[in-house]
Amino acid sequence: MSALRIYNSESKRKERFRTKAKRVGLYVCGITPYDVTHVGHAFTYTSFDVLVRYLGYLGYGVTYVQNLTDIDDDIIRKSKELKKQWRRLGEENAQKFLEDMRWLNNEQPNVYPRATDHIEGMIRIVRKLLKRGVAYERKGSVYFSVSADKGYGRLSKLSKKRMLLIANERGNDPNDPNKKDPLDFVLWQAKKPGEPSWPSPWGEGRPGWHIECSTMSTAYLGHTVDIHGGGSDLIFPHHESEIVQSEAATGKRFVRYWMHTGMLRYKGAKMSKSLGNLVLIGDLKKTYSANAVRIYLLSHHYRSVFEFYEKGLRKAKRREELFKKVWRTQSKTGKSLDVVEYEKKWARAMDDDLNTPKALETMERLAGCILKEKTKNVSGAKAFLNIAFGIMGLTIEYR
Ligand SMILES: [Zn+2]
């Protein structure tokens, strides 16, 4: 068993990471490709990329599933605004996102499912929920009845009043006359004029957003997912709703460890499309290397909320240059430089809920030490750094 501890957003504490098998199922909510991706997305997916690499280093096999929410309210709204076919809009933005992720050296997830390829599975779960009496159908739409599950609010720890407030800010319609409770969320939405739709037992319509992720995660990872992740803005209502509907359908615990990344801020507010304060990967590409961007992002803990500053990127660039300098040093023939303490420190940082800022600091100190070394053999130290670079996803290789 490894010493890895992960902060579980559900228990709100760091927990020892335990699995029954050496294979870990990881599901990370992917993008809704209605617009360009920004550095906030890059922070989330780079953080999970490091998690996958580190789990591999610890000897776990990882099945990493990241979905593409290729149909939802935002895509439909944007496609109307731009007068562009919704599928084409999604396809173009998804391709750009994947290009950005490749540039950042984020490894491809093992499975990259699209919501529209899983409509049948979604319908199956909705039927189950109806049968179990936790959902109801009205005029071709199906809703999850939140009062049927006392556990609603278990992840976000929000009061019903707060939940309703936030849900309304995020697209919930509390005045929908078909609903029994304003907080009930939609599992299947009856077709509205001009919207894409699929046939279902309740007539033409489309799935609700939450059911998409419940379906895709369990389709590839089974009823219980080891780690489910995403940005912390997804905790409520998205992940909260995923829990109740999945557990009501399967009768099994849905997720063992919930991991959420912090939100980036820029110019004093959360970086978001609606506020327009975005820094795009495309802009950073013009001035910085992918290594520098990764070093910058990973010098913040994945759960931290931080303000984006360009001076941080310049610092990251200097760190990258230092790492490259080490690469060019020639090894001496004397006694080996002792790296045990550095290795331990680095592993302790990574095991402590993936403390990448501390791990990078240790790597920087070791790099400085190698450069100052006049007589000792540094090849062991360089070999360790090489492994650490790989886990951070940095492409600074030794010959
Ligand atoms: Zn999701």
Residues whose N, C-alpha, C, O or C-beta is under 5 A from the ligand:
A	BS01	ZN	C29 C213
